[in-house]
Amino acid sequence: YKRMTNRLSSRFGKRMMRLRSSTVEPVLGSLINYYGLRQINTRSRETAAKVMYVAAMAYNLKKYLRFTPVEQSGMVIALQVPDQFYCILVYFCNSHCQYVNQEE
């Protein structure tokens, strides 16, 4: 205990604690408070690690989307939809309806 207190009270220890409190702790705090990771309800470490990976990806994606600039255009441009698209859309809608009717 005394060795750790001496280590943390040194100049290097204070600098490392400042770095940790500015980089690691806010991420863990937001994962616990805002992403529902106060308790992970899984049975194995592998699945718990997967939950943490997904939460970390969500955190990083949210952070990335916050800092990417959004290009805004002044006008909305309507594109002509080709006739082939309508044929494909009708085909898929009909095939989906047939699939749903078969299940009932």
N, C-alpha and C positions, 0 to 999 in steps of 0.2 A: 504494500500500500504506500509506504513512504517513498519507495523508489519511483512509483508511478507519479506521485505528487511532485517529487523533485523534477521528474522528466517534464511534466506538464507546466511547471512554473518556470522552466528555462525559456530562453528567447525562441529557440526552435520549436518547443512544445506549444508556446502561445501562438506562434505563427501557423502551425499546423492545425490547432484548434479553430483559429479564425477561418482558415481555408475550409475546414470540414463544416463549420457552421454556416458558411456561405454557399457551399456546393451540395453537400450530401443531405444535410438535415432538412432543408425545405422540400426536397423531393420526397423523402420518406414521410414527412408530415402531410404533404398533400395527398400522397398515395393512401395514407391511413384515413385521413379525414374526408377526402372528396371522392375517392375511388372505392371505398368500402372494403379496404384491406386490413381492417382492425383485427379480423379473424379470418383465416383461410380454411374453409371446410373441405379439405381433401384428405385422402387416406395416406398418400405416399409423398415423399419428398419430390419425386419427379413431377407429379401433377401440381404440387405447390409451386415448383419452379416454373412450370408452364403458366400458371396464373400470374406469377410475378412478371414473367416475360411479356405477357399480353398487357398487363397494367403499365409496364414500362414503355411498351410500344405506343399505347394510347396516350400516355403522358408526353412522349416525345413528338408524336404526331400533332397533338394539340399545340404544343410549343412551336413546332415548325409552321403550322398553319397560321399561327398568330403573327409570325414575322415575315411571311411571304406577302409581297404586295399584290393587291387585287387590281387587275386592269379593268377599268370601266370604260365602256364606250357610250357615246352620247346617243346613238341611235340603235334601235333593234332591227336587225336585218332578217327578213323572212326569206328562207330558201325554198326553192321549188322542190317538191318531193316527187321523185320519179314514179312512173306508173308501176314499175316492177316492185317497188316497196309495198304498194297496196296489195298486190297479188300475194306477196310473201306473208304480209300481215293477215290477210283473210285466210290463207292456208293454215297458218299456225293457230289462229283462233278456232277454226273449225276442228283441227286435229286435237286441240286441247279440250274442246267441248265434248268430242267423242270419247276422249280418255276419261273425263270426269263422269260422263254418263255410264261408262262401263263399270266404274267403281261402285256406283250406287246400285 
